[in-house]
Amino acid sequence: MRTTLIFWVFCITLTFLFLSCDIGGGPSGSGSFKRTWCWQNPIPQGNFLSGVQFINNNIGYALGDAGTILHTNNGGTTWSLQKSPTESDLYAVSFINSSYGTIVGDNGTILRTTDGGNTWVAQS
């Protein structure tokens, strides 16, 4: 019974998610505040994402398994894969300003950027 209930909640949630998105893939609604979420196919496919931070309304970073670092400069409409110096799973990202950021991950992995995320350097 519990498994059936979870299945139907999942199906209803997915249906709502797809119906709330425009055909073109962008969030529906108007204005600068986006009220809905739309599925974005993560790059590389199959990697789980575990951390995200937006520096401002447009620039953001998401990270996850196998050293995945994604970057957006348009509020999350599109994401691009960034070069990562590690294949360790990454868990959290934090920027203190638009230039300086830190990522932490598995096995004591620490990555730093001083150029707004254009390059990430492993710390020893």
C-alpha positions in Angstrom: 0.0 0.0 0.0 2.8 2.4 0.9 4.7 1.7 -2.3 1.5 2.3 -4.3 0.9 5.6 -2.6 4.5 6.8 -3.1 4.2 5.8 -6.8 1.0 7.9 -7.3 2.4 10.9 -5.5 5.5 10.7 -7.7 3.3 10.5 -10.9 1.1 13.4 -9.8 4.2 15.5 -9.0 5.8 14.8 -12.4 2.5 15.6 -14.2 2.2 18.9 -12.3 5.8 19.7 -13.1 5.5 19.1 -16.9 2.1 20.9 -17.1 3.5 24.0 -15.3 6.3 24.5 -17.9 6.0 26.2 -21.3 6.5 24.1 -24.4 9.8 26.0 -25.1 11.3 24.7 -21.8 11.3 28.0 -19.9 9.4 28.7 -16.8 5.8 29.9 -17.3 4.7 33.2 -15.7 5.9 36.7 -16.3 8.0 39.2 -14.4 11.5 38.8 -13.0 10.5 36.4 -10.2 10.1 32.9 -11.6 7.3 31.0 -9.7 7.6 27.6 -11.3 10.4 25.1 -11.8 11.1 23.3 -15.1 13.2 20.2 -15.6 16.7 20.9 -17.0 18.6 17.9 -18.3 21.7 17.7 -16.1 25.1 17.6 -17.9 26.7 15.1 -17.8 23.7 12.9 -17.8 23.3 10.5 -14.9 25.3 12.6 -12.4 23.5 13.6 -9.2 23.8 17.3 -8.2 24.2 18.0 -4.5 25.1 21.7 -4.2 24.0 25.0 -5.7 24.7 28.7 -5.2 23.7 31.8 -7.1 26.0 34.8 -6.8 23.2 37.1 -8.1 20.0 36.7 -10.1 21.9 35.4 -13.2 25.2 33.7 -12.2 25.0 30.4 -10.5 26.9 27.2 -9.9 25.7 23.6 -9.3 27.9 20.7 -8.5 27.8 17.0 -7.8 29.1 13.5 -8.5 32.3 12.7 -10.3 33.6 16.3 -10.1 30.7 17.8 -12.0 30.7 21.6 -12.0 27.9 23.4 -13.9 27.6 27.2 -14.5 24.8 29.4 -15.6 24.9 33.1 -16.5 21.2 33.4 -17.3 19.4 32.6 -14.1 19.4 28.8 -14.8 17.8 28.8 -18.2 20.9 27.0 -19.6 23.8 25.4 -17.9 27.3 24.6 -19.2 29.8 22.1 -17.9 33.0 23.5 -16.5 36.5 21.9 -16.4 37.0 20.3 -13.0 40.4 19.3 -11.5 38.9 16.4 -9.7 36.7 13.3 -10.2 35.7 13.2 -6.5 32.0 13.8 -5.6 31.4 17.5 -4.8 29.0 18.5 -2.1 28.9 22.3 -1.4 29.8 25.6 -3.0 30.2 29.0 -1.5 31.2 32.4 -2.9 32.2 35.3 -0.6 31.9 37.7 -3.6 31.7 37.5 -7.4 35.4 36.4 -7.7 36.3 34.2 -4.7 34.6 30.8 -4.3 35.2 27.5 -2.6 33.9 24.0 -3.3 34.2 21.1 -0.9 33.8 17.4 -1.7 34.6 13.8 -0.9 38.0 12.6 0.4 38.9 16.1 1.7 38.6 17.7 -1.7 38.8 21.5 -1.7 38.6 23.6 -4.9 39.1 27.4 -5.1 38.5 30.0 -7.7 39.7 33.6 -7.7 38.3 34.5 -11.1 34.6 34.0 -10.7 34.6 30.3 -11.4 36.4 30.4 -14.8 39.1 28.1 -13.3 39.1 25.9 -10.2 42.3 24.9 -8.5 42.6 21.9 -6.1 44.0 22.8 -2.7 46.5 20.5 -0.9 
